[in-house]
Amino acid sequence: MTDGIAQARQAFRKLHSDGIFLLPNPWDVGSAKVFAHQGFKALASTSTGLAWTLGKPDYAITMDEVLAHLKSLSHATTLPVNADFESGFSNDPEGVAINVARAIETGVAGISIEDRRVGDLDTLFDDKTSVERIKAAKQAILKSGNDVVLVGRTERLLIDPTAVSKSIDTLVALAEAGADCLYAPGLNGKENITAAIKALSPKPLNVLTMGPKMPGVDFEELKQLRVRRVSVGGALSLVGWGAIERAGEALLSGKFEILAEGMPRADLNRIFAG
């Protein structure tokens, strides 16, 4: 492990201790370098964004593809990287532990483990199994001797948006099992976010925002609610794909003006040469 990776991990741990920070989700090395240049303090991978970059649908990427991606992101800048590691690419705790150990070797500063069953995306693990999986991931981190933040994540609200109370109960169980930060994509609204923070305190909560309707509060309000970190998932990647779609449609209609809307070549070359 290089000194730079160790310092990034220390910085990432510190970010979770006080205040609030934004966590943009790059989908490749180039986007990671642009976000670092803009002044963000940390990055998070997006398995969705990676899948689309490879021309695959979400959840169709392999663990080897993810590991290679995480290594490239971790060494692209000096910023800490939180890994979207899906369900740990294993249904059993032992497999999760082995795979988390491999993810740590890529240089990431954080690892997120969710509760979707591998091979059956509509089914979640029960809390007992989820707890055992988080415990296994935590033990892998401790055994490695590296200061990596473990994120416990439940996908329940993406399947059933009304299951707020149950989702918070799951997050509490994952926190007690050793997760350092908790995350429930789909958690929205001041009342629900406040309830989650109260139940999880003093452990930090990650809130996903993908636009004005999610989570339904702006950044300053999230800050006042004492949310620790805010991520955007695959939303930034979608912005890029949206631009490509609009540009392609314009070209097909014989309109070239849209090509002037791109980022200046000189700016990109300067960022990538730095």
C-alpha positions in Angstrom: 0.0 0.0 0.0 1.3 3.4 -0.9 1.4 6.4 1.4 -1.0 8.1 -0.9 -3.6 5.4 -0.5 -3.2 5.4 3.3 -3.6 9.2 3.4 -6.7 9.0 1.3 -8.2 6.4 3.6 -7.5 8.6 6.6 -9.0 11.6 4.9 -12.1 9.6 4.0 -12.6 8.5 7.6 -12.3 12.0 8.8 -14.9 13.3 6.3 -17.5 11.0 8.0 -16.8 12.5 11.5 -18.3 16.0 11.1 -20.2 18.2 8.7 -21.5 17.1 5.3 -19.7 16.3 2.0 -20.8 15.6 -1.6 -19.7 12.4 -3.2 -19.9 12.5 -7.0 -19.9 9.1 -8.9 -17.5 9.0 -11.8 -17.9 6.2 -14.3 -14.3 6.2 -15.7 -10.9 7.6 -15.1 -11.6 10.7 -17.1 -14.7 11.7 -15.2 -12.9 11.0 -11.9 -10.1 13.4 -12.9 -12.6 16.1 -13.9 -14.4 15.8 -10.5 -11.1 15.9 -8.7 -10.1 19.0 -10.6 -13.4 20.7 -9.7 -12.6 20.4 -6.0 -14.6 17.5 -4.7 -13.1 15.9 -1.5 -13.9 12.3 -2.3 -15.4 10.1 -5.1 -17.6 7.0 -5.3 -17.8 4.5 -8.0 -21.2 3.6 -9.6 -21.7 0.0 -10.8 -24.6 1.3 -13.0 -22.3 3.9 -14.6 -19.6 1.3 -15.2 -22.1 -1.2 -16.7 -23.3 1.4 -19.2 -19.7 2.4 -20.1 -19.1 -1.2 -21.0 -22.3 -1.4 -22.9 -24.1 -3.6 -20.4 -27.2 -3.2 -18.3 -27.1 -2.7 -14.6 -25.9 -5.7 -12.5 -24.5 -7.4 -15.6 -20.8 -6.6 -14.8 -18.4 -9.2 -13.4 -16.4 -8.8 -10.2 -13.2 -8.8 -12.2 -14.5 -5.9 -14.2 -15.4 -4.1 -11.0 -12.0 -4.7 -9.4 -10.1 -3.4 -12.4 -12.4 -0.4 -12.4 -11.9 0.3 -8.7 -8.1 0.0 -9.1 -8.1 2.5 -11.9 -10.3 5.0 -10.0 -8.2 4.7 -6.8 -5.0 5.5 -8.7 -6.5 8.2 -11.0 -6.4 10.9 -8.4 -5.3 11.5 -4.8 -8.9 11.5 -3.6 -10.4 8.6 -1.6 -12.8 6.4 -3.5 -15.9 4.6 -2.1 -16.6 1.4 -3.9 -20.1 0.4 -5.0 -19.5 -3.3 -4.6 -23.1 -4.4 -5.2 -23.9 -7.4 -3.0 -20.3 -8.4 -2.6 -20.6 -10.8 -5.6 -21.5 -13.6 -3.2 -24.6 -14.8 -1.3 -22.8 -16.3 1.6 -20.8 -14.4 4.3 -17.6 -16.4 3.6 -17.7 -15.4 -0.1 -18.3 -11.7 0.8 -15.3 -11.7 3.1 -13.0 -13.1 0.4 -14.3 -10.6 -2.2 -14.1 -7.7 0.1 -10.4 -8.6 0.8 -9.8 -8.4 -3.0 -11.6 -5.0 -3.2 -9.4 -3.6 -0.4 -6.3 -4.5 -2.5 -7.5 -2.1 -5.2 -6.9 0.9 -3.0 -10.4 2.0 -2.2 -11.2 3.9 1.0 -14.7 2.7 1.4 -16.8 -0.4 0.4 -20.6 -0.5 0.1 -22.3 -3.9 0.5 -26.0 -4.1 -0.3 -28.7 -6.7 0.5 -29.9 -7.8 -2.9 -29.6 -11.5 -3.5 -27.0 -12.3 -6.2 -28.9 -13.7 -9.2 -32.3 -12.6 -7.9 -32.5 -8.8 -7.9 -36.1 -8.7 -6.7 -35.2 -10.6 -3.5 -33.5 -9.1 -0.4 -31.6 -11.0 2.3 -33.4 -11.2 5.6 -31.9 -9.0 8.3 -30.2 -12.0 10.0 -28.4 -12.9 6.8 -27.6 -9.3 6.0 -26.0 -8.9 9.5 -23.8 -11.9 9.0 -22.7 -10.6 5.6 -21.8 -7.2 7.1 -19.9 -8.9 10.0 -17.9 -11.0 7.5 -17.1 -7.8 5.5 -16.0 -6.0 8.7 -13.8 -8.9 9.7 -12.1 -8.9 6.3 -11.4 -5.2 6.7 -10.0 -5.7 10.2 -7.9 -8.6 9.1 -6.4 -6.5 6.3 -5.2 -3.9 8.7 -6.4 -1.1 6.4 -8.7 1.7 7.5 -11.5 1.2 5.1 -15.0 2.6 5.7 -17.7 -0.1 5.5 -21.1 1.0 4.2 -24.1 -1.1 5.0 -26.8 -0.6 2.4 -30.4 -1.8 2.0 -32.2 -1.7 -1.3 -35.7 -2.2 0.2 -37.0 1.3 -0.6 -36.2 0.8 -4.3 -38.4 -2.3 -4.2 -41.1 -0.9 -1.8 -41.0 2.9 -1.4 -43.4 2.6 1.6 -41.1 0.4 3.7 -39.4 3.3 5.5 -39.6 1.9 9.0 -38.4 -1.5 8.0 -35.5 0.0 6.1 -34.4 2.0 9.1 -34.6 -1.1 11.3 -32.4 -2.9 8.8 -29.9 0.0 8.8 -29.8 -0.1 12.6 -29.0 -3.8 12.5 -26.2 -3.3 10.0 -24.8 -0.5 12.1 -24.7 -2.8 15.1 -23.1 -5.4 13.0 -20.1 -3.1 12.3 -21.1 -0.9 9.3 -19.4 2.5 9.7 -21.9 4.4 7.4 -25.4 3.5 6.4 -27.3 4.0 3.2 -30.8 3.3 1.9 -31.3 4.6 -1.6 -34.9 5.9 -2.0 -35.0 7.4 1.5 -36.5 10.9 1.0 -38.4 13.7 2.8 -37.3 15.5 5.9 -39.3 13.4 8.3 -37.9 10.1 7.1 -34.4 11.3 6.9 -34.6 12.7 10.4 -36.0 9.5 11.7 -33.1 7.5 10.1 -30.4 9.9 11.5 -31.9 9.7 15.0 -32.0 5.9 14.9 -28.5 5.6 13.6 -26.7 8.3 15.6 -23.8 8.7 16.0 -23.1 6.7 12.8 -23.3 8.7 9.6 -26.0 8.4 6.9 -25.5 8.6 3.2 -28.4 10.1 1.2 -28.9 9.5 -2.5 -30.1 12.4 -4.7 -30.8 12.0 -8.4 -32.7 15.2 -9.0 -35.1 17.7 -7.5 -37.7 15.0 -6.6 -35.2 12.8 -4.7 -34.7 13.1 -1.7 -37.0 16.1 -1.9 -34.8 18.4 0.1 -31.9 20.6 -1.1 -28.3 20.5 0.0 -28.6 23.1 2.7 -31.6 21.3 4.2 -29.7 18.0 4.2 -26.9 19.8 6.0 -29.3 21.2 8.6 -30.7 17.6 9.1 -27.1 16.5 9.9 -26.8 14.2 6.9 -23.1 13.3 6.6 -22.7 12.5 3.0 -24.6 12.9 -0.3 -24.1 10.8 -3.4 -25.7 10.8 -6.8 -25.4 7.2 -8.0 -25.5 6.9 -11.8 -27.2 10.3 -12.3 -24.1 12.1 -13.5 -23.5 9.2 -16.0 -27.1 9.7 -17.2 -26.4 13.4 -17.7 -23.5 12.4 -20.0 -25.6 9.8 -21.9 -28.4 12.3 -22.2 -26.0 14.7 -23.9 -24.8 12.0 -26.3 -28.4 11.1 -27.2 -29.3 14.8 -27.9 -26.2 15.3 -29.9 -26.8 12.2 -32.0 -30.4 13.2 -32.7 -29.2 16.7 -33.7 -26.6 15.2 -36.1 -29.2 12.9 -37.6 -31.4 15.9 -38.4 -28.4 17.7 -40.0 -27.9 20.2 -37.2 -24.3 20.7 -36.1 -24.7 23.6 -33.7 -24.9 21.2 -30.7 -21.2 20.3 -31.2 -20.3 23.8 -29.9 -21.8 22.9 -26.5 -19.0 20.5 -25.6 -16.3 21.1 -23.0 -13.3 23.0 -24.6 -10.5 20.6 -25.7 -7.8 22.7 -24.1 -9.5 22.5 -20.7 -9.7 18.7 -20.9 -6.1 18.4 -22.0 -5.0 20.6 -19.2 -6.8 18.6 -16.6 -5.6 15.3 -17.9 -2.0 16.5 -18.2 -1.9 17.6 -14.6 
